[in-house]
Amino acid sequence: MNPIKNILLWASENETLRRHVSKWGFVKRALRQFMPGETFDDALNAAHQLKDQGLLTTFSELGEHLVDISEADAVVDHYLSVYDRSAAEGLVSEVSLKLTHLGLDLEVERCAKHLDRLAAKAEEHNTWLWIDMESSEYVDTTLDLYHQVMANHSNVGICLQAYLHRTPADVESLLPLKPGIRLVKGAYKEPASVVVRGKKAVDHAYFTVAAKLLTAARDGEVRLGLGTHDVHLIEKLDVVATTADVPRASYEIQMLYGIRTADQLRLAGDGHRVRTVIGYGEAWYPWYLRRLAEKPGNLWFVLRNVFGQPPTAD
Ligand code: FDA
């Protein structure tokens, strides 16, 4: 792995660094590259602008690994209001969250109840709830909770990471549920025993699983989100989709706010369903460090902000 990427992923898990770096003004300024602001109102404004440009949106309040279970209640209340406010403002936005932000590390059963409540609220508004995938030690429990929530609801999706050796088998075991699957490459620092290493190999793993999921999407067996900014890979998958008669309306391309914005608009203009995931909130540190690790060149944005220069969009 690229040593800078390695250091950034290590730093993303370091509590002392988090406490200091989260307060640095120039880092906060650089963060605006990926976040419209820290409040939900900032995210709502961004969603309206994206809607006007033909993009769908998903809200994600940044946060993970709660240390006090009572904080999960506030997270749930927040997301309940996110669904209500989005609907009141005419947005059919979705929500994406991490289970450790609902207290998975602390009380699994309570986390499952929170998940069920949020899925019911999403159903009330005829929209969806998505579960992010965290580091590999959480995959089994996350899949267990996904099976549980899908026993009562059909509007919940889960993120799967193509870099994990296990993912093709996980896809097989999920398909009978008629799941929602967002396929991403994977963002965590993982041992070689559990992940495929190197961009070429990860891209190949992604392509193989995505091609299978595209035909499943065509046959109505999955709601598919291709979660990637890799436009070359998207082009190759577009060829697969065209050859296999997969209608563009049967899958989505999902990207993060502020990344490949021009491509998001171009793809939407070409008739793809494109969804932007908008992150917001105060607990941005580990999430932001993972974004820097994905493209260490982003560190230049951070350095430019030492002198207060505004970042330019990708
Ligand atoms: P790749 O890393 O090959 O990048 C392709 C191109 O995209 C780059 O050359 C660059 O131009 C651009 N790019 C990518 N990342 C960038 C960045 N940070 N800044 C600037 N440009 C960038 N992971 C996970 O483990 N669990 C999860 O739940 C999720 N959820 C999720 C949702 C959505 C909607 C997306 C798009 C991604 C995630 N991820 C994730 C992150 C994912 O695993 C992966 O780390 C990133 O998407 C980067 O990989 P790409 O597929 O974009 O390709």
Boltz pocket constraint, residues with backbone or C-beta under 6 A from the ligand:
constraints:
  - pocket:
      binder: B
      contacts: [[A, 131], [A, 132], [A, 133], [A, 134], [A, 159], [A, 161], [A, 184], [A, 185], [A, 186], [A, 187], [A, 188], [A, 227], [A, 228], [A, 229], [A, 230], [A, 231], [A, 254], [A, 255], [A, 256], [A, 259], [A, 260], [A, 275], [A, 277], [A, 290], [A, 291], [A, 292], [A, 294], [A, 295], [A, 298], [A, 314]]
      max_distance: 6.0
